[in-house]
């Protein structure tokens, strides 16, 4: 179970994330996104060859890997599960608000399309890059026979950072920890920013009597605080409900397709509206919760989580499409927005984010250069990592200057 120190750390983390989300909004989210992406990818590029050297290269890794370790499927994660997981991510990346927010914050439809293609391209190979360190650590630190499930869960959740700790010098390890913090904060702040906005504009504003802009901002910040500490409470409860990986998979299976598939498909079928979402959620949520978190459906075909999480929602949507005869109100609204978009002038991109990222990378590079004399070993690695950050910093600052000159 979690220690009191971990719970205090989670609460401090929540205060930091809620604070900068309230102050910076979407800008703050995008800054943490960019910084963690650059630093984590650079760090992993250093970690992988060093870890491979410790395991005897790829051939040594393949020889030392436990039997079935690299199998595509297992008893727990079957081929049907993988197909369902791909379908879940199809709907999540296409319709989940935090991802959609990225498409909306760019100047034009063309830029949104480019960002989607870039995201898809990176998603094809980046998981292999990011997942190699814990895979290599599994070979370097085998799980002893007879280890209980709780210990295995703890070992799996610490594998990434221990793999990095084994090969990175102190300065780079600290920077990687900061980037991991930034990556987690980025995802949480994305959700806080989106959901606080929805609660403010779509729920509070219609109920309030002509609220002013300042009142809406105050309510948005209040919702951000509430949601932030709800998420912190869930994080504290994670060890009591089977660990982070189990919770993420379970909640994703139950919630994503029933909530997001109707929203995404409604962009293509004019007869799918709000009723479809209510029907899908009303039928699939209860069955998904029963199948995932209870034993009430064990032994029945409905207990299959891929069925309740993916197949059943799509069946409900298909039935609603067949029985719905009228054009949904949302379809008309989308048509109107499309017409407005055609008439809207393209806005210029701001140079400020590139400048902030460039300055932040320069500070990180300077910090690593200062740590070189304090490290007896791995001075070359620190210098190389610092030089890479300095070059990227120069590139970002040059880009920001060019953007300022063109605006």
Secondary structure, DSSP 8 states (H G I E B T S, - for coil): ---HHHHHHHHHHHHHHHHHHHHHHHHHHHHHHHHHHHHHHHHHHHHHHHHHHHHTHHHHHHHHS-TTTT-S--SSS-HHHHHHHHHHHHHHHHH-HHHHHHHHSSSSHHHHHHHHHHHHHHHHHHHHHHHHHHHHHHHHS---TT--HHHHHHHHHHHHHHHHHHHS-HHHHHHHHHHHHHHHHHHHHHHHHHHHHHIIIIIIHHHSSS--HHHHHHHHHHHHHHHHHHHHHHHHHGGGGT-HHHHHHHHHHHHHIIIIIHHHHTTT-TT--HHHHHHHHHHHHHHHHHHHH-STTTTSGGG-HHIIIIIHHHHHHHHHHHH--S--HHHHHHHHHHHHHHHS------SHHHHHHHHHHHHHHHHHHHHGGG-SS-HHHHHHHHHHHHHHHHHHHHHHHHHHHH-
